[in-house]
Amino acid sequence: MKNKSLAFQIWFVFSGILLAISILLVILFPTTLRGFFTKEIYKTIENEQLILTEYGNPGNNHDLGDTKQKDRSVSHLVLPIQSPYFLYSEELPIDFIKQTQELATNQSRSVERYEKNLKNQTLFYVIRKLTVNGEQSYLLSYSWDSYRNDLVFTLFRQLMLVMFIVFLFSWIPSIWLAKYLSRPLVTLEKHVKKFSEQEWHEPVEVDRNDEIGKLGHTIEKMRQHLVRKDEAQQTLLQNISHDLKTPVMVIRGYAKSVNDGIFPKGDLTSTMDVIEEESEKLEKKIKDLLYLTKLDFLSTRKPTKTAFRLDELIHDEVDRIKWAKSKLDWQLHLDEATILGDEEQWEKLVENLLENSLRYANQTISISITKASQHIVLRLWNDGPSIDEAIMDQIFEPFQKGHKGEFGIGLSIVKRIADLHASKVWATNEENGVAFYTEIPLVEVNAK
């Protein structure tokens, strides 16, 4: 069923509903109609009796036999049999009339309804007590069920004919409905197919506000996300190529010069030092790229978090890195702080922030940890040059050009790690320097 076309599925469901309704009507309709028409027959008989007793009463100088009946399906007899108004009709057996007269005599109410099977038919009759010329009499009015059955059969046949016609032509609205529903789905299918072929520059436009419209809007958001991701990927590849090309060119150029017996730095040792320095830069860039890819992968997995002392981690990192600029003044104001997270990632975050401060600091680097009611704030300040306000919001993006035109991904790694730990990171220009802040929620520690 699910492999059939939408038009067939809609027609099948629509036809199934009609068929179920038809079967239900076949079962319930005759019974319901018979009950309805039975009540109507009794009402008709009683109404005819009222008309007859009003206008056909001998006391009103009308001949009962000459009174016109409003409904020809209703017949009348006046009992008892000895009454001068009794006109015998062979339509009813005389034995039945005698039984009816006995019923009438014993009848407590003035009007009573009865039912009797005669001649393989059902007879509906009503006995009404009345007084004719001062004598107790009974008006027997009756109607056969053939009238009811004819009405039921006629209506049932017409209903079945209508249901058959509706069932026969149900494919027309089914096809129309299928096209109405499937047209935007086909359009969305074409767009998604193009997405699989990396063709996502044509916008998805679905002028609807129902569930299909919501699906279209969601696909359009996905398209925009893919476009942005593709553009970011292209930019990333260009920046990676540019960032790696420089040290590679330096290494190749110096190596070729040494091979030709030329020493750009005056002697072999100084020239090899340059090659070694550029190799270290290249190695670091490659490691950072691999680590950034690793973080992207980890963002799709459930993190493994442990509790550790952030202040101790910072002390260890400072002791390891401060030898690079031994003349710097390191000022540490670290409150004891235990956080919950991936300790290896936090080591990388602190390392990158320290290396960034080390690169630009002139004389002083200040590091502090303070606690608030809901979070811990890590602050790294250096007395280096201010950051251009125009690029302040972009410095945490990969390969953004920073001070002196340098590219890098160190701060983007910091941003990714902070995001993985529901933390915030930002930079701000302060008096005589630049400060980097990391806000870490305390709730993660309590959640352990």
Secondary structure, DSSP 8 states (H G I E B T S, - for coil): -TTS-HHHHHHHHHHHHHHHHHHHHHHHHHHHHHHHHHHHHHHHHHHHHHHHHHHS-GGGT--GGG---S-TT-EEEEESTTSTT----TTS-HHHHHHHHHHHHH--SSEEEEEEEETTEEEEEEEEEEEETTEEEEEEEEEEHHHHHHHHHHHHHHHHHHHHHHHHTTHHHHHHHHHHHHHHHHHHHHHHHHHHTT---S-------SHHHHHHHHHHHHHHHHHHHHHHHHHHHHHHHHHHHHHHHHHHHHHHHHHTT--TTSSHHHHHHHHHHHHHHHHHHHHHHHHHHHHHHHTTS----EEEEHHHHHHHHHHHHGGGGTTSEEEEEE---EEEE-HHHHHHHHHHHHHHHHHH-SSEEEEEEEE-SSEEEEEEEE-S----GGGTTTTTSTT---GGG---SHHHHHHHHHHHTT-EEEEEEETTEEEEEEEEETHHHHT-
